[in-house]
Amino acid sequence: MAETTYIKAISDGLREEMQQDDSVFLLGEDIGNYGGAFKVTKGFLDEFGEDRVIDTPLAESGILGVSIGAALQGMRPVAEMQFSDFVATGFNQLVNNAAKIHYRWGAEVPMVVRMPSGGGVHGGPFHSQNTEAWFFHVPGLKLVAPSTPYDAKGLIRAAIRDSNPVLYFEHKYLYRREKGDVPDGDYTVEIGKGRIARAGRHLSVLTYGSMVPASLEAAEKVSNSDGIDVEVVDLRSLMPLDMDLIYDSVKKTNKALIVHEDLKTGGIGAELSARITEEVFEWLDGPIRRIASIDTPVPFAPSLEEYFMPNPEKIAQGIRDLWSY
Amino acid sequence: MTQTEISNLLEKVKIEEFQSIAGLTAEDCITLYYYMRLTRSFEMRLASLYRQGKVVGGVYLGTGNEATSVGATYALKPEDILAPMHRDTGAHFTKGADLASMALQLLGRANGPTGGKDNGSHHGDKSINTLGMISHLGTMIPVAAGAALASKIKKTKQVAMHFIGDGTSSIGDFHEGINFAAVLNLPVVYVIENNQYAYSTPNSKQFRSSWLAKRAVGYGIPGIVIDGTDVFEVYRVTKWAVDRAREGKGPTLIESQTMRMRGHSEHDAADYVPEEVKQKWEKKDPVDELVERLQSWGVLTDGLKKQIDNQINDEVDAAFDTALEASAPEGSTAAEGVFAG
């Protein structure tokens, strides 16, 4: 057991899977010699060689299409989108090709797409987006979004071993800020299972990714200032969703606040809200509320981005508002 | 018909003068005729069923394209990987696809390869190493490169082949996929079936260059233009490209000049194709041309031809009888199979 950063946990998970399974290989822009824009794959080229750590042309559709072809031939490619924003130029390969192959003719497409996501790093409109909702609507893709080093490593390993295309949303803001204990040796985190990040009795915060630490901070704040005992549910897996865990939490606290960094309209929170209303309406004693980024492109200047995004203060205020409903 | 059945047929005819063409034996020539005629007969039967209202959805035929789809894939080994397009019925058959399975697929039956979940020849078949296409043309160009990459990493010496249309040459994946294959020196052969029209759009509105094969220069790979109605030329050149790929020398772009002799789909009368263009290409029917040559060489006698044609008719009848009698999928199966495992 050692304290590890979120980014190192991803690297370690990738490396250990590559050591264990020759069919795992990496491809992406600048991932080999340079070690990746964020250095997730630093040293991998030396350890695994050019056949398994492939610097590609600047071509997202090419990277994703090549990954599909290799996966269909029994390989387990892990493709890196340098920034998840760039996946837009390879969209068709994921939503019409990778996602639909098993449904159409039964072949397995065991590929992982790493999606460095999110804002708070002043990357501007094209290096800051959360793109999970683009894919949430597409049957055949699994989506995971770890918030801790433990889950980052466990989920990258589970994603690589999965028989389906898995989009792995790794949050850039968490890369070097989030630290935690990661056990030595082989373990996975099951895709489709969330976790209770903080147990509480009064109100459920349903969240994932970067908003998990922000929500935990907010929960401490309102616990100290207002005595509100908040439960924080870390979804971890966005597709499939762990609805049982979510319903159980809402049934216990009777109040649901959904928090995500992605935009509010058409975000995953909208689906969560609809499902909770459909399935556990009688347990609610207040409206389901959402805290999310405002419906604009991600602005660049720090003051604009701060206004745009949720943060612990905004979440704490949302908790107080819903609690006092 | 199996290869042995074709060999048995050949033993009954005396071939005196024929030596070989494009490295092919008389037996190969008869096999090529079998697949091309089979493709033509199978597709004409499908078209007839469509007119009778027995086929749902679009019917995309490869009439005029048989020499390319059969000749190119005849250069592949069983372990090689093929990513066909929607007019490549002949390529499926040459690669070993079962006729009944193809008919079940085209009629959307429960026990077809997609169980009615996808239409046309969109299915792949792992047992014969074919990959299923999607309707977004060009998408499979990088996918074929990826299959070739797997071969390169695993050192299996498999070659991937993919057919591309003239219209497909305009979409971004054409560039991304071929460039990728070239840069990584992958064992893949791309065959552009330039059949002059993309739906109603003629080549003059699709690209400005005289030959699409010229684009190979930009990727640093060989580009070759061939007469796509001459099965021997198609075979000779693709065989060279396949061997080259297998030897680790990288991808080749072949432009095969053919004509789409039907509409885009069977609903389309293709009245946008000028009469003189139709007439020009009618004189170059790949199946007729092959028959004429094989007969002049004494390889295909009238008796042998009749025997093969009859057998093909029986096989096509049997395949479609099976498919017509087969059940439609149960509605609730629509909810199954989104995820593997």
Contacts between the chains, C-beta under 8 A, distances in Angstrom:
chain1	res1	chain2	res2	distance
A	25	B	153	6.3
A	51	B	152	7.3
A	51	B	153	5.0
A	52	B	153	7.1
A	54	B	149	7.9
A	54	B	184	7.2
A	56	B	180	6.9
A	56	B	183	8.0
A	57	B	176	7.4
A	57	B	179	5.8
A	57	B	180	5.9
A	57	B	183	5.6
A	59	B	142	7.9
A	59	B	176	4.1
A	59	B	179	7.0
A	59	B	180	6.3
A	61	B	142	6.4
A	61	B	172	6.4
A	61	B	173	5.5
A	61	B	176	5.1
A	62	B	142	4.7
A	62	B	145	7.5
A	62	B	173	7.5
A	62	B	176	3.6
A	62	B	177	6.0
A	62	B	179	7.2
A	62	B	180	4.4
A	63	B	142	7.9
A	64	B	142	7.5
A	65	B	139	6.5
A	65	B	140	7.6
A	65	B	141	7.1
A	65	B	142	2.7
A	65	B	143	4.8
A	65	B	145	7.2
A	65	B	146	6.2
A	65	B	173	6.6
A	65	B	176	7.3
A	65	B	177	6.3
A	66	B	142	5.0
A	66	B	143	7.3
A	66	B	145	5.3
A	66	B	146	3.7
A	66	B	149	5.8
A	66	B	177	7.9
A	66	B	180	5.9
A	67	B	146	6.1
A	68	B	142	7.8
A	68	B	143	5.0
A	68	B	146	5.9
A	69	B	131	7.3
A	69	B	142	6.8
A	69	B	143	4.0
A	69	B	144	6.1
A	69	B	145	6.2
A	69	B	146	2.2
A	69	B	147	4.1
A	69	B	148	7.4
A	69	B	149	6.8
A	69	B	150	7.0
A	69	B	160	7.6
A	70	B	146	4.3
A	70	B	147	6.9
A	70	B	149	5.2
A	70	B	150	4.3
A	70	B	153	7.6
A	71	B	146	7.5
A	72	B	124	7.6
A	72	B	131	6.0
A	72	B	143	7.4
A	72	B	146	7.5
A	72	B	147	6.3
A	72	B	150	7.9
A	73	B	81	7.0
A	73	B	146	7.6
A	73	B	147	5.1
A	73	B	150	3.5
A	73	B	151	7.0
A	73	B	154	7.8
A	73	B	158	8.0
A	74	B	150	6.7
A	74	B	154	7.8
A	75	B	149	7.9
A	75	B	150	4.7
A	75	B	153	6.6
A	75	B	154	7.6
A	77	B	146	7.7
A	92	B	136	5.7
A	92	B	139	6.2
A	93	B	139	6.4
A	93	B	142	7.2
A	93	B	143	8.0
A	96	B	134	5.5
A	96	B	136	5.6
A	96	B	139	7.0
A	97	B	134	5.5
A	97	B	136	7.7
A	97	B	139	5.4
A	97	B	143	7.0
A	100	B	134	7.2
A	101	B	124	7.9
A	101	B	132	6.9
A	102	B	337	6.3
A	102	B	338	7.2
A	102	B	339	6.6
A	102	B	340	4.7
A	103	B	117	6.0
A	103	B	337	5.0
A	103	B	338	5.3
A	104	B	114	5.3
A	104	B	117	5.5
A	104	B	118	4.2
A	104	B	122	6.5
A	104	B	123	7.2
A	104	B	132	6.2
A	105	B	113	5.8
A	105	B	114	5.1
A	105	B	117	8.0
A	105	B	118	6.9
A	105	B	122	7.4
A	105	B	123	4.5
A	105	B	124	5.0
A	105	B	125	7.8
A	105	B	132	4.6
A	106	B	113	7.8
A	106	B	114	7.8
A	106	B	337	7.0
A	107	B	124	5.9
A	107	B	126	6.2
A	107	B	132	7.5
A	108	B	340	4.5
A	108	B	341	7.7
A	109	B	340	7.7
A	139	B	338	4.7
A	140	B	338	5.4
A	140	B	339	6.8
A	142	B	339	7.4
A	162	B	341	7.3
A	163	B	339	7.9
A	163	B	340	4.0
A	163	B	341	4.3
A	164	B	339	5.2
A	164	B	340	5.4
A	164	B	341	7.0
